[in-house]
Structure formats: structure tokens, C-alpha cells
Amino acid sequence: MAEILLFHHAQGLTEGLCSLVDRLRAAGHTVHAPDMFAGQVFPRLDDGVAYAGRIGHDAIEDIARRTALHHPTADTVMGFSLGTFPAQLLAQEWRRIRHCVLMGGAMPPEEIGGEWRHNVRLSIHVADPDDWVPASDLTPLLRHASEAHVHRYAGRRHMFVDPSSADYDADAADLFEERVLEWLDAVPHRKP
């Protein structure tokens, strides 16, 4: 089973993401979900994006690295939208991170200060089309991670996986969860 560091989106660690964490745990995975916003949850995406801008990328990087230090056996990262930044950062920087799930975001590896490590399994999930995930961000990552599993959800909106979001789509969210659980079950993880 995977030990996962899960990073939330710009609306915060919502009830919808907490429910997903519970379901991943019920499936046998260990999940750590740091609250990068210290309890703040925003019903509107724009408010969450503004708050993230105020705390800044440096603070988010610091939270990601402290979380990784605090959970030294975690081998998998999962990020949602804003949370794809810390997930991808750890996947690129930390040798023990071997598996990465990005939902609703991706960055060119060089913008995070390095290269994509070729031994990291990558699963990407994006709405199609998604104004928050331009091809100019996704394409460079896919050039480096040519064996990535990319799942596009046609006609869905950006944060379709979270019932706390106005973008929520139950069918697409179920499909996302099914695909992620299947992908995680195929991972050869270390035994405790």
C-alpha cells in the first residue's frame, strides 16, 4: 500500500478532499494531508487563489518540505490544482518519492528548479479543456515524463473531483477515484 502526501487545492482542505482522504485510507493507503492554509477554507476559488498569493510560493514550498521530513517513509505525492506545485516539487527533489499523481495542474520541470526524475511514475488528470492547465505547462512535463498516464475528462470543469467545488461532477469524480486507486494498487511499495 502507498504512503501518500496529499496537497489540497486553492479552496483549502475542504470536506470533499477530506472525504477522499478517508476513502483512500479505507482502501488501505496511509495518507497525510497537510493543511497549507491553517484551517482556512474558501467557498470561492478566486478568494483561495488570492490567499495563496498572500502566503506565497516560499511558504508552500516550506510546508511541502516539512511534511516530507515529518513523514520519512512516504513514497507517493498527490496534488490538486494549487497542490500540484508542492507535489511535483517533492517528486523532482526527493529521491524516496517514486510515485506522483497530479490532478488539475502541472508545471514545466525547469520552473521548479530541476528536471523530472525518470524513475518517478506519473499519473496526470485534467479537465478537457481546462483554462487552469495550459498546454504550455503540461507539454514540457510530458516531454520529460514520456511514460506518464494522462487522463483527460472531456467537458468537465477544473476541480470536478471535489464535491465542495462548484465544478464538481459525480461521474467524473468516481472515474478519477477508480483510476487513481487502480494506479496505486499497481505500485510496488515498500513493506513496513
PAZAPA-4460 file (N, C-alpha, C; in steps of 0.05 Angstrom, whole numbers, plus 32768, in hexadecimal, padded with zeros to 4 digits):
% residues 192
    n_x    n_y    n_z   ca_x   ca_y   ca_z    c_x    c_y    c_z   seq   type   mol
   8010   7FE8   8000   8000   8000   8000   8011   8019   8000     1      M     A
   8007   802E   7FF5   8016   8047   7FF3   8015   8057   800C     2      A     A
   802A   8067   8011   8029   807C   8025   802A   8096   8016     3      E     A
   8015   80A5   8018   8010   80BC   8007   8011   80D7   8016     4      I     A
   801E   80EA   800A   801D   8106   8013   800A   8114   8000     5      L     A
   7FF3   811D   8009   7FDE   8128   7FF8   7FDC   8146   7FFE     6      L     A
   7FDE   8156   7FE8   7FDE   8173   7FEA   7FC4   817E   7FDD     7      F     A
   7FB6   818F   7FED   7F9C   8199   7FE4   7F9D   81AF   7FCF     8      H     A
   7F86   81B6   7FC5   7F84   81CB   7FB1   7F80   81E6   7FBE     9      H     A
   7F7B   81FB   7FAE   7F7A   8216   7FB8   7F62   821D   7FCA    10      A     A
   7F4E   820C   7FCA   7F37   8211   7FDC   7F3D   8206   7FF8    11      Q     A
   7F53   81F8   7FFB   7F5B   81EE   8015   7F56   81D0   8018    12      G     A
   7F5A   81C7   8031   7F56   81AB   8037   7F38   81A8   803C    13      L     A
   7F29   81A5   8027   7F0B   81A5   8028   7F00   818A   8033    14      T     A
   7EE7   818B   803A   7EDA   8172   8042   7EDB   815D   802C    15      E     A
   7ED9   8166   8013   7EDA   8153   7FFC   7EF5   8145   7FFB    16      G     A
   7F0B   8154   7FFE   7F25   8147   7FFE   7F29   8136   8017    17      L     A
   7F1F   813E   802D   7F22   812E   8046   7F13   8113   8042    18      C     A
   7EFC   8114   8034   7EEE   80FB   802E   7EFE   80E9   801C    19      S     A
   7F0C   80F5   8008   7F1D   80E5   7FF7   7F34   80D8   8007    20      L     A
   7F40   80E8   8019   7F55   80DD   802A   7F4A   80C5   803A    21      V     A
   7F32   80C7   8045   7F26   80B1   8054   7F23   8098   8042    22      D     A
   7F1A   809D   8029   7F16   8086   8018   7F31   8079   8010    23      R     A
   7F45   8089   800B   7F60   807E   8006   7F6A   806D   801D    24      L     A
   7F66   8078   8035   7F6E   8069   804D   7F5E   804F   8050    25      R     A
   7F44   8050   804A   7F33   8038   804B   7F3C   8023   8037    26      A     A
   7F49   802C   8022   7F53   8019   800D   7F6E   800E   8016    27      A     A
   7F78   8016   802D   7F91   800B   8038   7FAA   801D   8036    28      G     A
   7FA7   8034   802B   7FBE   8046   8028   7FC1   8058   8040    29      H     A
   7FD9   8060   8046   7FDF   8074   805A   7FDF   808F   804D    30      T     A
   7FD0   80A2   8057   7FCF   80BC   804A   7FD3   80D2   805F    31      V     A
   7FE6   80E4   8058   7FEB   80FC   8068   7FE3   8114   8057    32      H     A
   7FD1   8124   8062   7FC6   813B   8053   7FCB   8155   8062    33      A     A
   7FE2   8162   805F   7FE8   817A   806D   7FD4   8190   8065    34      P     A
   7FCD   81A0   8078   7FBB   81B7   8073   7FCD   81CF   806E    35      D     A
   7FD2   81D5   8055   7FE4   81EB   804E   7FD8   8206   8055    36      M     A
   7FBE   8207   805A   7FB0   8221   8060   7FA8   8223   807D    37      F     A
   7FB2   8212   808E   7FAE   8213   80AB   7F90   8216   80B2    38      A     A
   7F7F   8205   80A6   7F63   8205   80AD   7F51   8217   809B    39      G     A
   7F5D   8228   808B   7F4D   8239   8079   7F42   8228   8062    40      Q     A
   7F29   822B   805D   7F1B   821E   8046   7F0B   8234   8038    41      V     A
   7F0D   8235   801E   7F01   824B   800E   7EEC   823F   7FFC    42      F     A
   7ED3   8249   7FFE   7EBE   823F   7FEC   7EC2   8248   7FCF    43      P     A
   7ED0   825E   7FCC   7ED6   8268   7FB0   7EF3   8264   7FAA    44      R     A
   7EF8   8259   7F92   7F13   8254   7F89   7F24   826D   7F89    45      L     A
   7F19   8283   7F7F   7F29   829C   7F7E   7F33   82A5   7F99    46      D     A
   7F23   82A1   7FAE   7F2C   82A8   7FC9   7F43   8297   7FD2    47      D     A
   7F41   827D   7FCC   7F57   826B   7FD3   7F70   8271   7FC4    48      G     A
   7F6E   8277   7FAA   7F86   827F   7F9A   7F92   8298   7FA6    49      V     A
   7F82   82AB   7FAD   7F8D   82C4   7FB9   7F9B   82BE   7FD4    50      A     A
   7F8F   82AD   7FE4   7F9C   82A6   7FFD   7FB7   8298   7FF8    51      Y     A
   7FB7   8285   7FE5   7FD0   8277   7FDF   7FE5   828B   7FD6    52      A     A
   7FDD   82A0   7FC6   7FF0   82B4   7FBE   7FFB   82C4   7FD5    53      G     A
   7FEB   82C8   7FEA   7FF4   82D7   8002   8008   82C6   8012    54      R     A
   8003   82AC   8014   8016   829C   8024   802F   8296   8013    55      I     A
   802D   8294   7FF9   8044   8292   7FE7   804E   8276   7FE2    56      G     A
   805C   8273   7FCC   8067   8259   7FC4   807C   824F   7FD8    57      H     A
   808C   8262   7FE3   80A0   8259   7FF6   8094   824B   800E    58      D     A
   807D   8255   8018   8070   8248   802F   8065   822D   8027    59      A     A
   805B   822A   800F   8050   8211   8005   8067   81FD   8002    60      I     A
   807D   8206   7FF7   8095   81F4   7FF5   809E   81EB   8011    61      E     A
   809E   81FD   8024   80A7   81F6   803F   8095   81E1   804B    62      D     A
   807B   81E5   8048   8067   81D1   8052   806C   81B6   8045    63      I     A
   8071   81B5   802B   8075   819C   801D   808E   818E   8028    64      A     A
   80A4   819D   802B   80BD   8190   8034   80BA   8187   8051    65      R     A
   80AD   8198   8062   80AA   818F   807E   8098   8177   8080    66      R     A
   8084   8175   806F   8072   815E   806F   8082   8145   8067    67      T     A
   8093   8148   8052   80A3   8131   804A   80B6   8128   8060    68      A     A
   80C2   813B   806E   80D4   8135   8084   80C5   8127   809B    69      L     A
   80AD   8130   80A0   809D   8125   80B6   8093   8109   80B0    70      H     A
   8091   8102   8097   8087   80E7   808F   809C   80DA   807E    71      H     A
   80B2   80D0   808A   80C9   80C7   807B   80C6   80AD   806B    72      P     A
   80AF   80A0   806E   80AB   8087   805E   8097   808B   8047    73      T     A
   808C   80A3   8045   807A   80A9   802E   8089   80A6   8014    74      A     A
   807C   8099   8001   8089   8094   7FE7   8078   809F   7FD0    75      D     A
   8061   80AA   7FD6   804E   80B3   7FC2   8044   80CF   7FC8    76      T     A
   8042   80DF   7FB4   8036   80FA   7FB7   801E   80FD   7FA5    77      V     A
   800A   810D   7FAF   7FF2   8111   7FA0   7FEB   812F   7FA4    78      M     A
   7FE6   813D   7F8E   7FDF   8159   7F90   7FC7   8160   7F7F    79      G     A
   7FB8   8173   7F89   7F9F   817C   7F7C   7FA3   819A   7F75    80      F     A
   7FA3   81A1   7F5C   7FA5   81BC   7F53   7FBD   81CB   7F60    81      S     A
   7FB8   81DE   7F71   7FCE   81EB   7F80   7FE1   81D7   7F8C    82      L     A
   7FD5   81C1   7F97   7FE5   81AC   7FA4   7FF7   819C   7F91    83      G     A
   7FF3   819F   7F77   8005   8191   7F65   8021   819D   7F66    84      T     A
   8024   81B6   7F6D   803E   81C3   7F70   804F   81B5   7F85    85      F     A
   8045   81B3   7F9F   8056   81A5   7FB2   8059   8187   7FAC    86      P     A
   8045   817A   7FA1   8048   815E   7F9A   805E   815A   7F85    87      A     A
   805D   816B   7F70   8071   8168   7F5B   808D   8170   7F65    88      Q     A
   808E   8184   7F76   80A8   818C   7F82   80B5   8175   7F91    89      L     A
   80A6   8167   7FA2   80B1   8151   7FB1   80B8   8139   7F9E    90      L     A
   80A8   8135   7F8A   80AE   811F   7F77   80C8   8124   7F69    91      A     A
   80CE   813D   7F64   80E7   8144   7F56   80FF   8145   7F69    92      Q     A
   80FA   814C   7F82   8111   8150   7F94   8118   8139   7FA6    93      E     A
   8104   8129   7FAE   8109   8115   7FC3   810B   80F9   7FB7    94      W     A
   8122   80ED   7FBA   8127   80D3   7FAE   8114   80BD   7FB6    95      R     A
   810A   80BE   7FCE   80F8   80A9   7FD8   80DC   80AB   7FCC    96      R     A
   80D5   80C2   7FC1   80BA   80C5   7FB4   80BC   80B7   7F99    97      I     A
   80AC   80A2   7F96   80AD   8092   7F7D   8094   8093   7F6C    98      R     A
   807F   80A0   7F77   8064   809F   7F6A   8057   80BA   7F6E    99      H     A
   804B   80C5   7F59   803F   80E0   7F5A   8025   80E1   7F4B   100      C     A
   8010   80EB   7F58   7FF6   80F0   7F4B   7FF1   810E   7F4B   101      V     A
   7FED   8119   7F33   7FE7   8135   7F30   7FCA   8138   7F25   102      L     A
   7FB9   8146   7F34   7F9E   814A   7F2B   7F99   8168   7F27   103      M     A
   7F94   8170   7F0F   7F8E   818C   7F09   7FA5   819F   7F0A   104      G     A
   7FBD   8195   7F03   7FD4   81A7   7F02   7FED   8198   7EFB   105      G     A
   8001   81A7   7EF1   801B   819C   7EEB   802C   81B4   7EE4   106      A     A
   8046   81B1   7EE7   8059   81C7   7EE1   8070   81BD   7ED1   107      M     A
   807B   81CD   7EBF   8094   81C5   7EB2   80A9   81BF   7EC8   108      P     A
   80B6   81A9   7EC6   80C9   81A1   7EDC   80DE   81B7   7EE2   109      P     A
   80E7   81C5   7ECD   80FC   81D9   7ED2   80F2   81F1   7EE3   110      E     A
   80D8   81F6   7EE3   80CD   820B   7EF3   80CD   8205   7F11   111      E     A
   80D1   81EC   7F17   80D3   81E3   7F33   80F1   81E1   7F3B   112      I     A
   8102   81E7   7F29   811F   81E7   7F2F   812D   81CD   7F2A   113      G     A
   8122   81BD   7F19   8130   81A3   7F14   8124   8195   7EFC   114      G     A
   812A   817B   7EFC   8120   816A   7EE7   810E   8155   7EF3   115      E     A
   80FC   814B   7EE2   80EB   8134   7EEB   80FD   811C   7EED   116      W     A
   80FA   810E   7F04   810A   80F5   7F08   80FB   80DE   7EF9   117      R     A
   810A   80D1   7EE7   80FD   80BD   7ED5   80F3   80A4   7EE4   118      H     A
   80FC   80A0   7EFC   80F3   8088   7F0A   80DA   808D   7F1B   119      N     A
   80CE   80A5   7F18   80B6   80AB   7F27   809E   80A5   7F15   120      V     A
   808C   8094   7F1E   8073   808E   7F10   8061   80A7   7F12   121      R     A
   8054   80AE   7EFC   8044   80C6   7EFC   8028   80C0   7EF0   122      L     A
   8014   80C9   7EFE   7FF8   80C8   7EF4   7FED   80E4   7EF5   123      S     A
   7FE3   80ED   7EDE   7FD9   8109   7EDC   7FBB   8107   7ED5   124      I     A
   7FAB   8118   7EE2   7F8E   8118   7EDD   7F86   8136   7ED9   125      H     A
   7F7A   813B   7EC2   7F72   8157   7EBC   7F57   8158   7EAE   126      V     A
   7F48   816D   7EB5   7F30   8172   7EA6   7F38   8179   7E89   127      A     A
   7F26   8175   7E76   7F2C   817B   7E5A   7F14   8188   7E4D   128      D     A
   7F17   81A2   7E48   7F2E   81B4   7E4D   7F2F   81BE   7E69   129      P     A
   7F47   81C8   7E71   7F4B   81D3   7E8C   7F5C   81EC   7E8A   130      D     A
   7F4F   8203   7E8F   7F5D   821C   7E8C   7F74   821F   7EA0   131      D     A
   7F73   820F   7EB6   7F88   8211   7ECB   7FA0   81FF   7EC4   132      W     A
   7F9E   81EE   7EAF   7FB4   81DC   7EA8   7FBA   81E0   7E8A   133      V     A
   7FC9   81F5   7E84   7FCF   81F9   7E67   7FE3   81E5   7E5D   134      P     A
   7FE1   81E0   7E43   7FF4   81CD   7E36   8011   81D5   7E3B   135      A     A
   8016   81F0   7E3E   8031   81F9   7E42   803C   81F0   7E5D   136      S     A
   802B   81E8   7E70   8035   81DD   7E89   8036   81BE   7E88   137      D     A
   8023   81B2   7E7B   8021   8195   7E7B   8035   8188   7E67   138      L     A
   8038   8194   7E4F   8049   8188   7E3B   8066   8185   7E43   139      T     A
   8073   8199   7E4F   808F   8195   7E58   8092   817F   7E6C   140      P     A
   807F   817C   7E7E   8081   8166   7E91   807F   814B   7E83   141      L     A
   806C   8149   7E70   8069   8130   7E62   8081   8129   7E50   142      L     A
   808F   813D   7E47   80A8   8138   7E38   80BD   812A   7E4B   143      R     A
   80BD   8131   7E64   80D0   8125   7E77   80C5   810B   7E83   144      H     A
   80AB   8108   7E85   809E   80F1   7E90   808E   80E3   7E7B   145      A     A
   809C   80D8   7E68   808E   80CD   7E50   807C   80B5   7E56   146      S     A
   8080   80A8   7E6D   806F   8091   7E73   8059   8098   7E86   147      E     A
   8054   80B1   7E8A   803E   80BA   7E9C   8023   80B0   7E92   148      A     A
   8012   80AA   7EA5   7FF6   80A3   7E9F   7FE7   80BE   7EA0   149      H     A
   7FDB   80C6   7E89   7FCD   80DF   7E88   7FAF   80D9   7E83   150      V     A
   7F9E   80E2   7E95   7F82   80DE   7E93   7F74   80F9   7E8F   151      H     A
   7F65   80FC   7E79   7F57   8115   7E74   7F39   810F   7E77   152      R     A
   7F2C   8122   7E84   7F0F   811F   7E8A   7F00   8134   7E7A   153      Y     A
   7EF6   812B   7E63   7EEA   813D   7E50   7ED0   814A   7E5B   154      A     A
   7ECE   8164   7E56   7EB6   8172   7E5E   7EB3   8178   7E7B   155      G     A
   7EC8   8171   7E8B   7EC7   8176   7EA8   7ED4   8191   7EAE   156      R     A
   7ED0   819B   7EC6   7EDC   81B3   7ECE   7EF4   81AD   7EE1   157      R     A
   7F04   81C1   7EE6   7F1E   81BF   7EF3   7F1F   81AC   7F0C   158      H     A
   7F0F   81B2   7F20   7F10   81A2   7F39   7EF8   8190   7F3C   159      M     A
   7EF4   817F   7F27   7EDD   816E   7F25   7EDD   8158   7F3A   160      F     A
   7EF4   8153   7F47   7EF6   813D   7F5A   7EEB   8143   7F76   161      V     A
   7EE8   815D   7F7D   7EE2   8165   7F98   7EC5   816E   7F9B   162      D     A
   7EB5   815F   7FAB   7E99   8167   7FAE   7E96   8182   7FBC   163      P     A
   7EAB   818C   7FC8   7EAA   81A7   7FD4   7EAC   81BD   7FBF   164      S     A
   7EB3   81B6   7FA6   7EB8   81C9   7F91   7E9F   81CC   7F7F   165      S     A
   7E9B   81E3   7F74   7E86   81E7   7F60   7E8B   81D8   7F47   166      A     A
   7EA4   81CF   7F42   7EAB   81BF   7F2B   7EA4   81A2   7F2D   167      D     A
   7E9B   8199   7F44   7E98   817C   7F49   7E87   816E   7F35   168      Y     A
   7E90   8156   7F2D   7E81   8145   7F1B   7E84   8128   7F27   169      D     A
   7E6F   811D   7F31   7E70   8104   7F40   7E7B   80ED   7F2F   170      A     A
   7E72   80EB   7F16   7E7B   80D5   7F05   7E99   80D7   7EFF   171      D     A
   7EA2   80EF   7EF8   7EBF   80F3   7EF3   7ECF   80EF   7F0C   172      A     A
   7EC5   80F8   7F23   7ED3   80F4   7F3C   7ED6   80D6   7F43   173      A     A
   7EC1   80C7   7F3E   7EC2   80AA   7F43   7ED6   809D   7F30   174      D     A
   7ED7   80A5   7F17   7EEA   809A   7F04   7F06   80A1   7F0C   175      L     A
   7F0B   80BA   7F15   7F25   80C2   7F1E   7F2E   80B0   7F36   176      F     A
   7F1D   80AD   7F49   7F24   809D   7F61   7F29   8080   7F59   177      E     A
   7F19   8075   7F48   7F1D   805A   7F3F   7F39   8057   7F31   178      E     A
   7F40   806A   7F20   7F59   8069   7F12   7F71   806C   7F25   179      R     A
   7F6E   807E   7F39   7F84   8083   7F4C   7F87   806A   7F5D   180      V     A
   7F72   805E   7F67   7F75   8046   7F78   7F81   802F   7F68   181      L     A
   7F79   802C   7F4F   7F85   8017   7F3E   7FA3   801C   7F3A   182      E     A
   7FAA   8035   7F35   7FC6   803D   7F31   7FD6   8038   7F4A   183      W     A
   7FCB   8040   7F61   7FD9   803C   7F7B   7FDC   801E   7F81   184      L     A
   7FC8   800E   7F7A   7FC9   7FF1   7F80   7FDF   7FE4   7F6F   185      D     A
   7FE6   7FF0   7F59   7FFB   7FE4   7F47   8017   7FEC   7F50   186      A     A
   8019   7FFD   7F64   8033   8007   7F6D   8041   7FF3   7F7F   187      V     A
   805A   7FED   7F78   806A   7FDB   7F8A   8075   7FEC   7FA1   188      P     A
   8067   7FED   7FB8   8070   7FFD   7FCF   8080   7FEC   7FE2   189      H     A
   8090   7FFB   7FF2   80A0   7FEE   8007   808D   7FE4   801C   190      R     A
   8095   7FCE   8028   8085   7FC4   803F   8090   7FD1   8059   191      K     A
   807D   7FD5   806C   8086   7FE2   8085   8099   7FD0   8095   192      P     A
***
